[in-house]
Amino acid sequence: MARGKKSCQSCGMPLKYDKNGPALEIDGTPSEKYCSNCYKDGEFVCKDCKIGDIQKKNGDVMKKMHYPNFLIKYFNKRVSKLERWQTKEIEENKLETTVEFNEIDNLDLE
């Protein structure tokens, strides 16, 4: 299957690294936009997540994988450009929900 996007349009993870994927649409067809961590049966796993929640989760995972802080900051800045976060409502709340990048060093690793 040729994927339309190379990265999950919710969290930014490269779709080729989705160990449990691909995510499925409600009709059972593979999603071309979202990873299986974010999307299942045509719906987001975390429907009420804000962009800051995704960024924190990404930071926690990348910290465990020993990514340097500058890469964590770089990838987290790009989350706001992903398709899921491109609605007017999200744009208005983006500043409120974005993780403060100076808090990356203090992410919970458990």
N, C-alpha and C positions, 0 to 999 in steps of 0.2 A: 504494500500500500504506500503510495506517495503521500507524505504528510504535507498539509498546507503551511504549517508553521513549524519551525525548528525547535522552539521552546514553548513550554506551557504558558498560556496567556493569562494565568492567574499568579503563579509563583516564579516563573522564569526558568525552571529546571529544563535542561535539554531533554526533549522527548525520547531521544535514543537511550537515555539512562534510566528510563522508567521501568524498574524491575517487575512491577506488577501490572504494567500497562499492555496495551493502550487502555485509556479510560473509555467507557462505553456510553453511547447516547441512549436515550430511553427505548429506542427501537432495536438496540443491540449492536448497532454499527459502531465501529471505532471512532472516537473523537479525534479530529485532526488538530484541535487547539489546546486541549487540556490533558494534564497527567492524571494518573489514577489516584494520586494523593489528594488532588483538589476536586476531582469530578467523578461521579458515579451515577449510572443510570439516568443520564441527562440532567443531573442537578449537581450543584456545588456541595461538597461534603460539609463545608463550613459556610452555611448560607449567610450568617451574620458577621463573618470575618471582615475586619477592616484592613486596609493596606498595612497598617502598623503591625497587626497580628501576623500577617504573612511575612513581613520583614523580620520580625522577631524570630519566628520559626526558622526562616532561612538562615538567619545569623547563628542560631543555636546549632543547626545541622552543620553549617560550614565551620563553626568553631571546633566541633567534635572531629571534623575531618582535617583540622589543623590548617585551614585557610588563613592567610595573613589578614589582618584587620583592613588593610587598604582594599583588598579584593572583596571582602564582605561589604564594605561601604559602597564600592563601585556597583556590585550586583544589586544591592538593595536600592540604590538610587534609580536603577533601571526598572524596578517593579512598577513604579507609577506610570510607565509608558506602555504597559501591557494592556491588551484589549479589555480584560475584565474591569480595569480601573478607569476606563475612558468614558464614563457617564458624567453628565453635568452634576448630579448629586455628589458623586465621589470627588470630582474636581473641586467643588466648593469646600469639602471637608478634608481635603488632602493634607493641608498643613496641620490640622488637628490630629490626624491619625498616623502620620509618618513617625517612625522611630527616630529619636534623637541619635545622630550618628556618634556623638561622644559617649553614648552609653554602650557601645558595642563591646568594649573591654569588660563590661560587667554582666554580660549575658549569662543566664543560668544554664549550666551544662548538664543538668539532670532531667 
